[in-house]
Amino acid sequence: MTPLHPALAQLAPADGHLTIGLELPLDNDWGPARQRADREAGRPFGVPDLTEHTRLAQLADRLGFAALWLRDVPLYDPVQFGDAGTVFEIFTHLGHLAATTRNVVLGTGAVVLPLREPLLVAKAAATVDVLSGGRMLLGLASGDRPVEYPLFGRDFHARGEAFRKGVDALRAAWRHGPLERPAAGLGGDRQLEVLPKPVHRSGIPIAVAGGAQQTPDWIAEHADASLNYPRELGALRLKTREWRESTDSRKPYLTPMALTLQDAPDAPARPIRLGLSTGRKALVEHLETMADLGVAHVSFNLRPNDRPVDEMLHELAEEVLPRFAAAPVHAARESAR
């Protein structure tokens, strides 16, 4: 069995622990109090406040969270989608996080590959990988916003084929040695390469988000992990079973989840859009069930909350992470105090 890339192994350790990450931005501007303030001030909903973002990312890193995830939202679409994603250009932001964090995996959830030039994606991702010491995990999607495609001069209905060709181009660009196909109009003696190369010779792990207009068999063969959308437990059981049956290797199943963390530890869990509102005790039970179903990694989106982000990060690190994470997290948590 081929061993997992180190960044992916950090999210899916061999001992079977479920790991926990965070989806950026690390603010709480989907909470009811912020929504009321936005309406009163006439501000757009969902534009994140990134004032303290670096400090909070560094805090999450020290507290022992396994990964920080960034979304790729090229255009703000308040009519159909409402929120503004992470605002910053994704690879620029990843470069900043590579320089300001030490341990967390830096994941994309997910880069819309058919809107981008694959060789430039390969170069940008490899740059982040080198700057971070091999911590890059490239989540890729085919895109679900038709309005963006004509603005980029791309065909929305051809995005499935473009996705497949893009993944092939990424893998080729990360291999050591010149590109096999010379550029148009150039002879084969030019020996063109994309630099830098990733830290590890295996390249950068690719997680395919959702279906990406592909068959399950294609994803199982070409992806290093499944990055799938949040689901209630019954539907999650079916998806994780499908993933296990379509791949015979230890390829992890990763999923995000919106989380409203209640002040009261004993508050029961209730569903919210794309996640849960719950106290920490019911959250632990829910995560244990997810782990039993085969989920390797869960990333929390904390934006529905009104509580201070620092407070929630410390509560999760002190009361939830130790139930799932391996021993090094305890040392990381102590060093953050």
C-alpha positions in Angstrom: 0.0 0.0 0.0 1.4 3.4 -1.0 1.9 5.6 2.1 0.0 8.8 2.4 1.6 12.1 1.6 2.8 13.6 5.0 0.3 16.5 4.8 -2.5 14.1 4.2 -1.3 11.7 6.9 -1.5 14.6 9.3 -5.2 14.8 8.6 -5.7 11.0 8.6 -3.1 9.5 10.9 -2.4 5.8 10.8 -3.7 5.3 14.4 -7.2 6.1 13.1 -7.8 9.3 15.1 -10.3 11.7 13.6 -8.6 15.1 13.2 -10.2 18.6 13.3 -9.4 21.7 11.2 -10.9 25.1 10.7 -12.4 26.8 7.7 -11.3 30.4 7.2 -12.1 33.2 7.7 -11.9 33.0 11.4 -14.6 35.4 12.4 -18.2 35.1 13.4 -19.9 37.4 11.0 -22.7 35.0 10.1 -24.0 35.3 13.7 -27.4 37.0 14.5 -25.7 40.0 16.2 -23.5 40.7 13.2 -26.4 40.4 10.8 -28.4 42.9 12.8 -25.4 45.3 12.9 -24.9 44.9 9.1 -28.5 45.7 8.4 -28.4 48.8 10.6 -25.2 50.0 9.0 -26.2 49.1 5.4 -23.2 46.8 5.0 -23.3 43.7 2.7 -23.8 40.4 4.5 -21.0 38.0 4.7 -18.0 40.1 4.0 -15.5 38.9 6.6 -13.7 41.1 9.1 -10.0 40.0 8.6 -8.5 42.5 11.1 -7.2 39.8 13.5 -7.0 37.0 11.0 -3.3 36.3 11.3 -3.3 36.3 15.1 -6.3 33.8 15.1 -4.7 31.6 12.5 -1.5 31.5 14.6 -3.5 30.7 17.7 -5.3 27.8 15.9 -1.9 26.5 14.8 -0.5 26.6 18.4 -3.6 25.0 19.9 -3.1 21.9 17.7 -5.8 22.1 15.0 -4.8 19.9 12.1 -5.5 22.2 9.2 -6.7 25.6 8.0 -8.9 25.6 5.0 -9.5 28.4 2.5 -12.3 28.7 0.0 -11.9 29.9 -3.6 -14.6 32.5 -4.4 -13.4 34.6 -7.3 -16.5 36.9 -7.4 -18.9 38.2 -4.7 -22.4 37.3 -5.7 -24.8 38.7 -3.1 -27.9 37.9 -5.1 -27.5 34.1 -5.4 -25.0 33.1 -2.8 -24.8 36.0 -0.2 -21.5 35.4 1.5 -18.1 36.6 0.2 -16.0 33.6 0.9 -12.6 34.5 2.2 -12.2 37.7 0.1 -8.4 37.4 -0.2 -7.1 35.7 -3.4 -6.5 32.1 -2.3 -2.9 31.5 -3.2 -1.7 34.9 -2.0 -3.4 34.2 1.3 -1.9 30.7 1.5 1.6 32.2 1.0 1.0 34.5 3.9 -0.2 31.6 6.1 2.8 29.6 5.0 5.0 32.3 6.5 3.0 32.9 9.7 2.1 29.3 10.8 4.3 26.3 11.6 2.3 23.1 11.8 -1.1 23.2 10.3 -1.9 21.7 6.9 -2.9 24.5 4.5 -5.9 23.2 2.5 -8.1 24.6 -0.3 -11.7 23.8 -0.1 -11.7 24.1 -3.1 -9.9 25.8 -6.0 -12.2 26.0 -9.0 -9.8 24.4 -11.5 -11.7 24.9 -14.8 -11.6 28.7 -14.2 -7.8 28.7 -13.9 -4.8 27.9 -16.0 -3.6 24.5 -14.7 0.1 25.2 -15.1 -0.2 28.4 -13.1 -2.2 26.5 -10.4 0.6 23.9 -10.3 3.2 26.7 -9.9 1.2 28.5 -7.2 0.5 25.4 -5.2 4.1 24.2 -5.4 5.2 27.6 -4.2 3.0 27.4 -1.2 4.2 23.9 -0.6 7.8 24.9 -0.6 7.2 28.0 1.6 5.3 25.9 4.1 7.7 23.0 4.2 5.4 20.5 2.5 2.1 21.4 4.2 0.0 22.1 1.1 -3.2 20.1 0.3 -4.9 21.1 -2.9 -8.7 20.6 -2.8 -10.1 21.0 -6.3 -13.7 21.6 -7.6 -15.4 22.0 -10.9 -17.4 25.0 -9.7 -21.1 25.5 -9.0 -21.6 29.2 -10.0 -22.5 29.4 -13.7 -22.4 33.2 -13.7 -18.6 33.1 -13.2 -17.8 31.1 -16.3 -18.6 33.6 -19.1 -16.7 36.3 -17.2 -13.6 34.2 -17.4 -14.3 33.1 -21.0 -14.9 29.5 -20.0 -17.7 27.1 -20.9 -19.6 26.0 -17.8 -21.0 22.9 -19.6 -17.5 21.7 -20.5 -16.1 22.1 -17.0 -16.1 18.3 -16.4 -13.7 17.7 -19.2 -11.6 20.8 -18.3 -11.3 19.4 -14.8 -9.9 16.1 -15.9 -7.4 17.7 -18.2 -6.4 20.1 -15.5 -5.7 17.4 -13.0 -3.5 15.6 -15.6 -1.6 18.9 -16.2 -1.0 19.4 -12.5 0.4 15.9 -12.0 2.7 16.4 -15.1 3.9 19.8 -13.9 4.9 18.5 -10.5 7.0 15.5 -11.9 10.7 16.0 -12.0 12.0 16.7 -15.5 10.8 18.7 -18.4 7.2 18.7 -19.5 6.5 15.9 -22.0 4.6 18.0 -24.4 6.6 21.0 -25.7 4.8 24.3 -25.9 3.0 25.2 -29.2 5.5 26.3 -31.8 8.6 25.3 -29.8 10.8 22.3 -30.4 11.2 19.5 -28.0 14.8 20.6 -27.2 13.5 23.5 -25.0 13.2 21.3 -21.9 10.5 23.4 -20.3 9.6 22.8 -16.6 7.3 24.3 -14.0 9.3 25.4 -11.0 9.5 25.1 -8.0 8.8 21.4 -7.6 6.8 20.3 -4.5 8.8 19.3 -1.4 7.9 15.6 -1.8 8.5 13.7 -5.0 5.0 12.4 -4.9 3.8 15.9 -5.6 1.0 17.6 -3.7 -2.0 15.6 -2.5 -5.2 16.4 -4.4 -8.6 16.2 -2.7 -11.6 16.3 -5.1 -14.5 18.3 -3.7 -17.9 16.7 -4.3 -18.5 15.0 -7.6 -16.6 17.6 -9.8 -18.7 16.3 -12.8 -16.8 13.0 -12.6 -17.7 9.4 -12.0 -17.0 7.9 -8.5 -14.5 5.5 -10.2 -12.6 8.4 -11.8 -12.3 10.3 -8.5 -11.2 7.1 -6.6 -8.5 6.6 -9.1 -7.2 10.1 -9.6 -7.8 11.8 -6.2 -5.8 11.3 -3.0 -8.8 12.1 -0.8 -12.5 12.8 -1.0 -13.5 16.3 0.2 -17.2 16.0 0.5 -20.0 18.3 1.5 -21.6 18.1 5.0 -24.5 15.7 5.4 -26.7 14.4 8.1 -25.5 11.1 9.5 -27.7 8.8 7.5 -26.6 10.3 4.2 -23.0 10.5 5.4 -23.1 6.7 6.1 -24.0 6.1 2.4 -21.3 8.4 1.1 -18.5 7.0 3.2 -19.6 3.5 2.3 -19.5 4.5 -1.4 -16.1 5.9 -1.0 -14.7 2.8 0.7 -16.2 0.6 -2.0 -14.8 2.6 -4.8 -11.2 2.7 -3.6 -9.2 -0.2 -2.2 -6.5 2.0 -0.6 -6.4 4.1 2.5 -7.7 7.3 0.9 -9.2 9.6 3.5 -12.7 11.0 3.5 -12.7 14.7 4.6 -15.7 16.9 5.2 -16.5 20.5 6.4 -19.2 21.3 8.9 -20.8 24.6 10.1 -20.7 24.8 13.9 -22.5 26.9 16.3 -20.8 26.1 19.6 -23.2 26.9 22.5 -22.0 28.3 25.8 -23.7 25.5 27.7 -21.6 22.3 27.5 -24.7 20.1 27.9 -26.8 21.9 25.2 -28.3 19.2 22.9 -27.3 19.1 19.2 -29.8 20.3 16.6 -29.3 20.6 12.9 -28.5 24.0 11.2 -27.8 24.6 7.6 -24.7 22.5 6.7 -23.9 21.6 10.3 -24.9 21.6 13.9 -25.7 23.9 16.8 -24.6 22.1 19.9 -22.8 22.1 23.2 -19.4 20.5 23.4 -20.5 17.2 24.9 -23.0 16.4 22.2 -20.4 17.6 19.6 -18.0 15.0 20.9 -20.7 12.3 20.5 -21.5 13.5 17.0 -17.8 13.5 16.0 -17.4 10.0 17.4 -20.2 8.8 15.2 -18.7 10.5 12.2 -15.4 8.8 12.9 -17.1 5.4 13.2 -18.6 6.0 9.8 -15.2 6.5 8.3 -14.6 10.3 8.3 -10.9 11.0 8.8 -11.1 14.8 9.1 -13.7 17.5 9.9 -13.2 21.2 9.4 -15.4 23.6 11.4 -16.8 26.8 10.0 -17.4 29.0 13.1 -19.0 31.9 11.3 -22.6 31.2 12.5 -21.5 32.1 16.1 -21.7 35.3 18.1 -19.2 34.1 20.7 -15.6 35.4 20.6 -13.5 33.3 18.3 -10.7 33.0 20.8 -13.0 31.6 23.4 -14.4 29.0 21.0 -10.9 28.0 19.8 -9.7 27.4 23.4 -12.8 25.5 24.4 -12.5 23.2 21.3 -8.7 22.8 22.0 -9.1 22.0 25.7 -12.3 20.0 25.7 -12.7 18.4 22.2 -9.4 17.9 20.5 -8.0 15.7 23.3 -10.8 13.2 22.6 -9.5 12.7 19.1 -6.0 14.0 18.5 -2.7 12.2 19.2 -0.3 13.1 22.0 1.6 16.0 20.2 -1.5 18.1 20.3 -1.4 18.2 24.1 2.1 19.7 24.0 1.0 22.2 21.3 -1.9 23.2 23.5 0.3 23.8 26.5 2.7 26.0 24.5 -0.2 28.2 23.4 -1.1 29.3 27.0 
